[in-house]
Amino acid sequence: MSKKITLLVFVGLSFLMNACSSFNEIPFVNFRADFEYPTVVRVGERVQFTPSNSTSGAVSYAWRFGDKSGQISEESSPSFTYDSIGQYSIWLKVEILKETGLLKDSIQKSIIVLPETETPSDGEFHEYGQETSSERGSAIYPISEGGFVMAGQKNISTLMISKINSSQEMMGGWPREFNNFGTGQMFVRAVRETVNGGILILGYFQYQSNDNDAFLLKVNGQGNEVWRTIVRSDKDEKFTDVLEAPNGDLLIVGTFATSGRPSVVLNRYSAQGVLSAPYVVPREICNSCSAESIYRTQDGGFVIAGQQIGSPMLMKFSPTGLFQGKSTINTLSGIGSSVMQLQNGKYVLVGKTIEAQADSSHAFIAQFDVIGSAEEWRTILNLYNEDFVDVWAANNGDLIAVGTHSNPLSGQDAILGRFDRITGQAKQVRLISKPGNSSVAKAWMSAQDEITMVGSTNKEGDAAVQQKTMLLRFGADFWGE
């Protein structure tokens, strides 16, 4: 072979080798069932399901969408509309014809269907605060002169108290600000108008997650400080709620922890802020228990909502403070936030579950015949991430629960649920928010079924720390019946 031919063969081989190396290798994909779809949608939204590359070549498709009607589709890429909220299971079965015969595979995935987020009207939504500061509404209570008193935090460590009239306008001389409680972050938990027309605020301020100091503050009707009490010790102290006796004495409930072991405290203070009867619930009654709220019962006693060793808990006490019983939802990991007693004597507890996945929870509502027994029924809103903070009974007997819902479509929304008191079935669930984030801390329901909620809001695109106090108020016609 001549040198010329040899050179041509070498050049040709080199060209082929380089050309082959420039092509991208196509990876082999095993046949298996799989599909793409939006995992979170709104009710009434058309959802498209698209088979993945691994499913290409299938000769048959069988889809189930998890709805009550049990609809089936044999299309390769179907669409479906859910007409009810909730979490649904989608099932796909596919078949492919190979040389070895007909191969089958299936897969199941879930989809979350949320209510539409509704925008409140200007008459229903109110916000208070300055553009240069960050404020959060944390507690609310009706006042004798009409309207409400609200309490919350400003710029982390400042306590704010406001009075608004029945038209939701700030009264003259308000808000009032109070400092010098401590250098930690402040958490306001409750506010009350006292029998002498003053205002009591309580909560705690936090230095670290396990280092809190509890506080009480009493102001007169004009917002001038009367007295304050701060509980400082080597324990972790939190005050969370209060009941007032006709003579002005105060029953403060909270949680004190030593070496990470929490105990419920029931401290009695005089109207002048003097501690008269400190009391820690013994561990043999409730071991590792914490308290979130307190409620006066029909017999003149009280019931406490909270948590015991990771489960929602209720404790009942007599009018004289004797322990009468405890119920714990041992099959549920979560915390009880608020409790009330119905006219028929039964108790309703709301709160949130605590899931294994971080930053995930679901709101629950449960009804008890008597405290000391298991719940009659329990309903969990298995939506995205939500919790209930307050519960009330409407005049028609329905149970109304309110709280905050979070999802990737609209951020944080106020959530309101209406439940049947006999079965616990959810009749309506609504999400309310202005563009941005809206979270609810506390609520009040009037005898006329008017719902007033306090919390915080920030506009869409604003930094999360630049919040304002939010007030949402809805009339009895809110549910459309």
Backbone torsions as a table, in degrees:
resi	resn	phi	psi	omega
1	MET	NA	133.7	-178.5
2	SER	-71.4	159.5	178.0
3	LYS	-60.9	-31.8	-177.9
4	LYS	-67.4	-42.4	-179.7
5	ILE	-67.8	-41.4	179.1
6	THR	-59.1	-41.5	179.5
7	LEU	-63.3	-41.0	-179.8
8	LEU	-65.1	-41.1	178.5
9	VAL	-63.3	-41.9	179.8
10	PHE	-62.8	-44.7	179.6
11	VAL	-63.3	-40.4	-179.5
12	GLY	-64.8	-43.6	178.0
13	LEU	-62.9	-41.0	178.6
14	SER	-62.0	-39.9	179.5
15	PHE	-63.0	-45.0	-179.8
16	LEU	-63.3	-40.7	-179.6
17	MET	-64.7	-44.2	179.6
18	ASN	-66.3	-38.1	-179.5
19	ALA	-64.7	-41.9	179.6
20	CYS	-64.4	-38.6	-178.5
21	SER	-70.0	-17.9	-178.5
22	SER	-83.1	-16.8	178.2
23	PHE	-77.9	141.5	174.9
24	ASN	-77.1	133.9	178.8
25	GLU	-72.4	132.2	180.0
26	ILE	-87.9	114.7	-177.5
27	PRO	-68.8	147.8	177.2
28	PHE	-82.7	130.1	-179.3
29	VAL	-111.9	120.0	176.3
30	ASN	-67.0	141.9	177.3
31	PHE	-70.3	127.7	174.7
32	ARG	-160.6	156.8	179.3
33	ALA	-75.5	130.0	175.6
34	ASP	-167.1	156.7	179.9
35	PHE	-156.9	159.5	179.0
36	GLU	-108.5	146.0	-179.3
37	TYR	-172.1	160.3	173.8
38	PRO	-74.7	128.7	-175.2
39	THR	-81.1	-18.2	178.0
40	VAL	-130.3	124.3	-178.3
41	VAL	-137.0	172.9	175.4
42	ARG	-98.2	152.2	176.0
43	VAL	-61.0	137.0	-178.5
44	GLY	85.8	-4.7	-179.5
45	GLU	-84.2	137.0	178.1
46	ARG	-76.0	122.1	-175.8
47	VAL	-106.6	129.0	179.7
48	GLN	-100.5	131.9	177.3
49	PHE	-113.1	125.0	-175.1
50	THR	-124.1	124.3	178.2
51	PRO	-62.0	144.9	178.1
52	SER	-80.2	171.7	-179.7
53	ASN	-58.4	-34.3	-177.8
54	SER	-66.7	-14.3	-178.4
55	THR	-100.1	-2.5	-178.5
56	SER	-63.8	144.1	-178.1
57	GLY	94.9	-4.9	179.6
58	ALA	-63.7	141.7	179.7
59	VAL	-96.8	-14.0	177.4
60	SER	-150.9	148.4	179.6
61	TYR	-130.4	142.5	173.8
62	ALA	-137.6	115.3	-176.8
63	TRP	-111.3	140.4	165.8
64	ARG	-127.0	139.6	-171.9
65	PHE	-107.3	0.5	173.7
66	GLY	82.9	1.5	-179.1
67	ASP	-79.9	165.5	-175.8
68	LYS	-64.4	-29.2	-179.3
69	SER	-73.1	-16.1	177.7
70	GLY	67.9	33.8	-178.3
71	GLN	-60.9	145.7	179.1
72	ILE	-124.8	143.2	174.8
73	SER	-129.7	141.5	175.9
74	GLU	-110.2	10.7	176.2
75	GLU	-72.7	155.5	178.2
76	SER	-74.0	-34.2	-177.8
77	SER	-136.8	77.5	-174.9
78	PRO	-83.1	168.5	170.5
79	SER	-125.6	156.0	-175.5
80	PHE	-151.2	149.0	178.5
81	THR	-121.1	125.5	177.1
82	TYR	-91.7	131.9	-178.0
83	ASP	-102.7	3.9	177.9
84	SER	-138.6	148.6	179.6
85	ILE	-76.0	162.7	177.2
86	GLY	137.9	-171.2	177.4
87	GLN	-112.9	127.7	-175.0
88	TYR	-121.4	151.8	176.1
89	SER	-101.6	129.3	178.1
90	ILE	-106.7	132.6	-176.3
91	TRP	-124.0	130.9	177.8
92	LEU	-125.4	129.8	173.5
93	LYS	-121.3	130.4	-177.3
94	VAL	-128.8	157.0	177.0
95	GLU	-133.5	145.5	176.9
96	ILE	-137.6	142.5	-179.3
97	LEU	-94.6	117.6	178.2
98	LYS	-114.1	171.4	176.2
99	GLU	-60.2	-29.3	-178.4
100	THR	-85.2	-4.5	179.5
101	GLY	128.1	-165.6	-177.9
102	LEU	-87.9	118.1	178.8
103	LEU	-100.2	142.7	-179.3
104	LYS	-125.4	150.2	174.4
105	ASP	-154.6	155.8	179.7
106	SER	-145.1	161.0	179.0
107	ILE	-151.0	150.5	177.0
108	GLN	-127.2	132.1	177.2
109	LYS	-133.2	169.3	-178.1
110	SER	-119.9	154.1	176.8
111	ILE	-134.6	141.9	178.7
112	ILE	-104.9	126.9	179.9
113	VAL	-112.0	116.1	-175.4
114	LEU	-103.0	156.9	169.8
115	PRO	-67.2	160.7	170.8
116	GLU	-65.6	141.0	172.7
117	THR	-82.1	118.4	-176.8
118	GLU	-91.5	145.2	177.8
119	THR	-94.6	120.6	-179.6
120	PRO	-69.7	155.5	176.9
121	SER	-76.4	168.7	178.5
122	ASP	-62.3	-29.2	178.3
123	GLY	-77.1	-17.3	-179.5
124	GLU	-98.2	-22.1	-174.8
125	PHE	-115.7	130.7	178.4
126	HIS	-137.7	141.6	175.5
127	GLU	-133.4	149.5	-176.0
128	TYR	-135.0	140.0	178.2
129	GLY	142.0	171.5	-179.1
130	GLN	-105.9	152.6	-179.6
131	GLU	-67.8	-22.9	-175.0
132	THR	-92.5	-0.3	-179.0
133	SER	-131.8	170.4	177.4
134	SER	-118.5	127.3	-176.4
135	GLU	-130.9	146.2	177.5
136	ARG	-132.6	127.5	172.4
137	GLY	-83.0	131.6	-173.8
138	SER	-124.5	-21.9	-176.1
139	ALA	-152.0	153.9	-177.0
140	ILE	-149.7	148.6	179.1
141	TYR	-157.8	140.1	178.4
142	PRO	-70.7	150.3	-179.4
143	ILE	-120.4	156.7	-172.4
144	SER	-65.8	-27.6	-179.3
145	GLU	-82.0	3.8	-178.7
146	GLY	94.3	139.0	-176.4
147	GLY	96.9	-154.9	-174.2
148	PHE	-140.8	157.0	165.5
149	VAL	-106.6	134.7	178.8
150	MET	-120.9	148.0	176.0
151	ALA	-135.5	149.4	-179.7
152	GLY	-171.2	-161.4	-175.8
153	GLN	-119.0	147.6	173.8
154	LYS	-127.3	128.0	177.0
155	ASN	49.4	45.8	170.9
156	ILE	77.7	-52.8	-167.9
157	SER	-115.4	3.2	-179.2
158	THR	-103.6	131.3	176.6
159	LEU	-85.7	131.5	178.0
160	MET	-119.0	136.5	175.5
161	ILE	-126.1	133.5	-178.0
162	SER	-132.5	149.6	169.8
163	LYS	-118.9	130.9	175.9
164	ILE	-122.8	147.9	-179.2
165	ASN	-84.3	-175.8	-176.3
166	SER	-67.1	-13.8	175.8
167	SER	-96.1	10.0	178.9
168	GLN	65.9	26.3	175.6
169	GLU	-97.6	142.9	179.2
170	MET	-66.3	130.0	178.6
171	MET	-74.0	156.7	-179.8
172	GLY	-61.9	138.9	-179.4
173	GLY	86.1	-2.7	179.8
174	TRP	-118.6	154.3	5.9
175	PRO	-79.7	166.0	174.4
176	ARG	-114.6	143.7	-177.7
177	GLU	-118.8	144.7	-178.7
178	PHE	-136.2	132.2	-178.2
179	ASN	-122.4	-165.5	175.0
180	ASN	62.6	31.2	172.3
181	PHE	-85.8	-38.8	-177.6
182	GLY	172.3	174.8	-178.0
183	THR	-93.8	-3.1	-178.3
184	GLY	-86.2	-178.8	178.3
185	GLN	-77.8	133.1	-176.4
186	MET	-90.5	140.7	174.2
187	PHE	-128.0	110.1	176.1
188	VAL	-86.0	131.8	-176.6
189	ARG	-112.9	-28.9	-177.2
190	ALA	-156.0	152.2	173.3
191	VAL	-140.0	142.3	-179.8
192	ARG	-142.8	143.5	165.7
193	GLU	-84.3	128.1	-176.2
194	THR	-87.3	170.1	-174.8
195	VAL	-64.0	-23.4	179.2
196	ASN	-95.6	13.7	176.9
197	GLY	87.3	1.2	176.6
198	GLY	-83.0	-174.5	-179.2
199	ILE	-132.5	132.2	177.1
200	LEU	-112.9	132.6	177.8
201	ILE	-126.0	139.8	178.8
202	LEU	-142.5	162.2	179.8
203	GLY	167.6	-141.6	178.9
204	TYR	-160.2	159.7	171.9
205	PHE	-122.5	144.6	-166.3
206	GLN	-114.5	129.2	172.8
207	TYR	-95.1	-44.4	173.3
208	GLN	-140.4	173.1	-175.0
209	SER	-59.3	-29.4	-179.5
210	ASN	-115.5	23.7	179.5
211	ASP	-136.9	92.9	-178.6
212	ASN	-126.5	147.2	174.1
213	ASP	-118.3	129.4	-178.6
214	ALA	-82.7	152.6	178.4
215	PHE	-143.1	154.3	169.3
216	LEU	-128.3	139.5	175.7
217	LEU	-135.4	129.2	176.8
218	LYS	-115.2	128.4	174.4
219	VAL	-124.0	159.2	176.5
220	ASN	-83.8	-177.9	-176.3
221	GLY	-62.6	-18.8	178.4
222	GLN	-94.7	-2.2	177.5
223	GLY	92.2	11.5	178.2
224	ASN	-88.7	137.2	-176.5
225	GLU	-64.7	134.8	176.4
226	VAL	-103.4	-50.2	174.2
227	TRP	-160.2	163.0	174.0
228	ARG	-144.2	151.4	178.0
229	THR	-133.3	131.1	176.0
230	ILE	-123.0	128.4	-178.4
231	VAL	-98.2	108.8	179.5
232	ARG	-120.1	128.2	176.6
233	SER	-161.3	-172.2	177.3
234	ASP	-80.4	0.8	177.2
235	LYS	-91.1	169.4	174.1
236	ASP	-98.9	108.8	-170.8
237	GLU	-113.2	133.5	175.2
238	LYS	-138.3	131.0	167.5
239	PHE	-100.1	136.4	-174.1
240	THR	-124.8	-24.1	-179.1
241	ASP	-162.5	172.0	-173.3
242	VAL	-150.6	147.1	166.3
243	LEU	-121.7	145.8	179.3
244	GLU	-116.6	134.2	176.1
245	ALA	-82.5	161.3	179.1
246	PRO	-56.2	-29.2	-179.8
247	ASN	-85.7	2.9	178.0
248	GLY	96.2	-8.5	176.4
249	ASP	-63.9	150.4	-173.3
250	LEU	-117.2	134.1	172.3
251	LEU	-109.0	108.8	-175.7
252	ILE	-101.4	128.5	176.6
253	VAL	-108.8	145.6	179.4
254	GLY	-169.1	-167.0	-178.6
255	THR	-133.6	125.4	172.5
256	PHE	-114.3	134.9	-177.7
257	ALA	-122.6	139.9	175.5
258	THR	-124.5	123.3	-179.1
259	SER	53.5	38.5	177.3
260	GLY	81.1	0.1	180.0
261	ARG	-102.1	109.2	-175.5
262	PRO	-82.0	149.3	173.9
263	SER	-137.1	145.9	177.4
264	VAL	-80.1	132.2	176.6
265	VAL	-113.4	143.6	176.1
266	LEU	-128.9	93.9	-176.6
267	ASN	-100.9	130.5	177.1
268	ARG	-99.3	128.2	177.8
269	TYR	-119.9	148.7	172.7
270	SER	-75.3	169.1	177.8
271	ALA	-62.6	-17.7	179.0
272	GLN	-93.3	4.4	176.3
273	GLY	85.8	17.4	179.6
274	VAL	-93.4	126.3	178.5
275	LEU	-70.1	117.4	-175.7
276	SER	-106.4	-29.8	-176.1
277	ALA	-150.2	86.4	175.1
278	PRO	-73.5	143.1	-178.7
279	TYR	-149.5	128.6	174.6
280	VAL	-110.8	125.2	179.2
281	VAL	-63.3	123.1	-176.4
282	PRO	-60.2	149.5	-178.8
283	ARG	-65.5	-27.8	178.1
284	GLU	-69.4	-18.8	174.3
285	ILE	-87.5	-47.2	-179.4
286	CYS	-149.1	98.7	-177.8
287	ASN	-83.6	133.0	179.2
288	SER	54.2	55.3	-178.3
289	CYS	-112.1	148.2	174.8
290	SER	-130.5	154.0	-176.0
291	ALA	-115.4	136.4	177.7
292	GLU	-111.5	-36.9	-177.6
293	SER	-155.4	164.1	-179.6
294	ILE	-134.5	147.4	-174.4
295	TYR	-142.8	134.4	178.7
296	ARG	-77.4	127.6	-178.0
297	THR	-92.3	169.4	-174.2
298	GLN	-65.5	-25.2	-179.7
299	ASP	-88.4	7.7	-179.8
300	GLY	89.1	-3.5	175.3
301	GLY	-85.5	-155.0	179.4
302	PHE	-153.8	158.4	179.0
303	VAL	-128.6	142.8	-177.6
304	ILE	-114.6	134.6	174.2
305	ALA	-105.0	140.7	179.7
306	GLY	-176.9	-134.2	-173.3
307	GLN	-148.5	143.6	171.2
308	GLN	-131.3	118.6	177.9
309	ILE	44.8	49.5	173.4
310	GLY	86.5	1.8	-178.7
311	SER	-121.7	148.4	177.0
312	PRO	-60.1	143.2	-171.3
313	MET	-143.5	146.7	171.6
314	LEU	-127.6	138.2	174.1
315	MET	-127.9	136.0	-178.7
316	LYS	-113.8	136.8	177.8
317	PHE	-127.9	150.7	179.1
318	SER	-77.1	171.8	176.9
319	PRO	-57.6	-26.1	179.0
320	THR	-92.7	3.4	176.7
321	GLY	91.1	12.0	178.6
322	LEU	-82.8	136.4	179.0
323	PHE	-66.3	132.4	-176.7
324	GLN	-119.7	-17.5	-179.3
325	GLY	165.4	163.2	-178.1
326	LYS	-146.5	138.9	173.5
327	SER	-122.9	134.5	178.0
328	THR	-129.9	132.1	176.6
329	ILE	-85.6	83.3	-172.8
330	ASN	-66.8	-22.7	-179.0
331	THR	-85.0	4.9	-177.6
332	LEU	-129.0	128.5	173.2
333	SER	-89.3	115.7	-176.1
334	GLY	175.6	-162.9	-177.6
335	ILE	-144.7	137.8	175.3
336	GLY	-85.8	125.9	-175.1
337	SER	-99.9	-36.9	-175.5
338	SER	-151.0	147.2	-178.2
339	VAL	-137.0	150.7	174.4
340	MET	-146.5	162.1	177.3
341	GLN	-113.2	132.7	178.4
342	LEU	-81.1	167.0	-179.6
343	GLN	-61.9	-28.3	178.9
344	ASN	-82.8	6.2	176.0
345	GLY	92.1	-9.0	-178.7
346	LYS	-78.3	161.3	-176.4
347	TYR	-114.5	143.8	178.0
348	VAL	-122.9	128.7	-179.1
349	LEU	-119.5	135.4	173.8
350	VAL	-125.1	161.3	179.1
351	GLY	174.4	-145.3	-179.4
352	LYS	-143.0	150.4	172.3
353	THR	-81.6	161.3	174.2
354	ILE	-121.0	111.8	-175.2
355	GLU	-89.4	162.9	178.2
356	ALA	-65.3	-33.6	177.8
357	GLN	-73.3	133.0	-177.8
358	ALA	-60.9	145.6	177.0
359	ASP	57.9	34.5	178.6
360	SER	-128.8	132.3	177.8
361	SER	-154.2	161.4	176.6
362	HIS	-133.6	142.0	179.7
363	ALA	-74.0	143.6	175.9
364	PHE	-134.2	157.6	173.1
365	ILE	-138.2	135.9	-177.4
366	ALA	-139.0	149.4	178.7
367	GLN	-121.2	138.4	179.8
368	PHE	-120.2	139.1	175.2
369	ASP	-71.0	-56.7	173.7
370	VAL	-136.1	154.0	176.8
371	ILE	-78.1	130.9	-173.5
372	GLY	119.9	-10.6	178.3
373	SER	-119.4	172.9	177.9
374	ALA	-71.6	161.9	-179.2
375	GLU	-68.1	148.7	175.8
376	GLU	-70.9	-44.7	176.3
377	TRP	-151.6	162.7	-179.4
378	ARG	-146.6	134.3	177.2
379	THR	-124.7	128.2	176.9
380	ILE	-113.2	127.2	174.9
381	LEU	-80.7	99.2	-177.6
382	ASN	-89.0	65.8	178.8
383	LEU	-100.0	-119.3	-177.3
384	TYR	-102.2	-71.6	179.3
385	ASN	-153.5	112.3	-174.7
386	GLU	-153.5	161.0	172.8
387	ASP	-148.3	151.4	174.8
388	PHE	-101.5	137.0	-179.2
389	VAL	-114.4	-16.7	-178.5
390	ASP	-150.5	155.9	179.9
391	VAL	-144.5	144.5	-179.5
392	TRP	-143.7	164.7	175.2
393	ALA	-111.5	126.6	177.7
394	ALA	-79.5	166.6	-177.4
395	ASN	-63.7	-27.3	179.4
396	ASN	-84.5	2.9	177.9
397	GLY	96.9	-14.0	178.4
398	ASP	-66.5	151.2	176.9
399	LEU	-97.3	132.0	-177.9
400	ILE	-114.4	120.0	178.6
401	ALA	-119.0	140.5	-177.4
402	VAL	-130.8	156.3	179.3
403	GLY	179.1	-149.0	-176.7
404	THR	-127.7	137.7	177.4
405	HIS	-119.7	138.7	177.3
406	SER	-123.5	138.7	177.0
407	ASN	-155.0	162.0	-176.6
408	PRO	-75.8	-7.7	-177.7
409	LEU	-87.2	-40.7	-175.7
410	SER	-131.1	7.5	179.9
411	GLY	78.0	-129.2	-179.1
412	GLN	-100.4	133.3	177.7
413	ASP	-130.0	153.9	167.0
414	ALA	-72.9	136.1	178.4
415	ILE	-117.0	133.8	177.8
416	LEU	-128.2	126.5	179.4
417	GLY	-120.7	142.2	177.7
418	ARG	-118.4	126.1	-172.0
419	PHE	-128.1	146.9	174.9
420	ASP	-74.9	128.4	-174.3
421	ARG	-75.8	-14.9	179.3
422	ILE	-87.6	-46.7	-174.8
423	THR	-103.8	-19.7	-174.9
424	GLY	80.4	2.5	-178.7
425	GLN	-66.1	136.8	177.4
426	ALA	-74.9	120.6	178.6
427	LYS	-88.8	-38.3	178.6
428	GLN	-150.8	142.8	171.4
429	VAL	-133.3	125.0	-177.3
430	ARG	-128.4	142.6	175.9
431	LEU	-111.0	131.4	-175.7
432	ILE	-128.3	131.2	178.0
433	SER	-170.0	146.4	164.1
434	LYS	-78.8	162.5	174.8
435	PRO	-54.7	127.8	-174.1
436	GLY	121.2	-141.7	-179.6
437	ASN	-123.6	137.5	177.0
438	SER	-133.2	119.9	178.6
439	SER	-122.1	144.4	-177.1
440	VAL	-108.6	131.7	179.2
441	ALA	-104.1	-42.7	-178.6
442	LYS	-148.5	165.7	-179.6
443	ALA	-147.4	165.3	174.7
444	TRP	-142.6	137.0	178.0
445	MET	-120.2	125.6	-176.1
446	SER	-81.4	172.5	177.6
447	ALA	-65.1	-17.6	178.6
448	GLN	-96.9	14.3	178.4
449	ASP	68.1	23.6	172.6
450	GLU	-82.8	130.7	-177.1
451	ILE	-105.7	126.1	176.7
452	THR	-123.2	124.2	-177.1
453	MET	-121.3	140.3	176.9
454	VAL	-118.1	146.6	179.8
455	GLY	-174.7	-141.4	-179.0
456	SER	-141.3	158.0	179.9
457	THR	-145.7	151.0	169.1
458	ASN	-140.9	145.5	-175.1
459	LYS	-70.3	155.7	179.9
460	GLU	-59.4	126.8	179.5
461	GLY	93.4	-15.7	178.8
462	ASP	-74.6	156.4	174.8
463	ALA	-63.8	145.3	-176.1
464	ALA	-60.5	-27.2	-177.2
465	VAL	-79.0	-17.3	-179.5
466	GLN	-88.1	76.7	-176.4
467	GLN	-105.4	163.0	172.4
468	LYS	-128.5	156.9	175.0
469	THR	-69.6	132.8	-177.7
470	MET	-114.9	141.6	173.2
471	LEU	-129.1	125.0	173.7
472	LEU	-114.2	132.6	-178.9
473	ARG	-137.6	128.1	-177.6
474	PHE	-130.0	143.3	179.1
475	GLY	-82.1	179.9	-178.0
476	ALA	-64.7	-19.7	-179.1
477	ASP	-85.6	8.8	-176.5
478	PHE	-58.2	-36.8	-174.3
479	TRP	-84.5	-2.4	174.4
480	GLY	77.1	23.0	179.2
481	GLU	-127.3	NA	NA
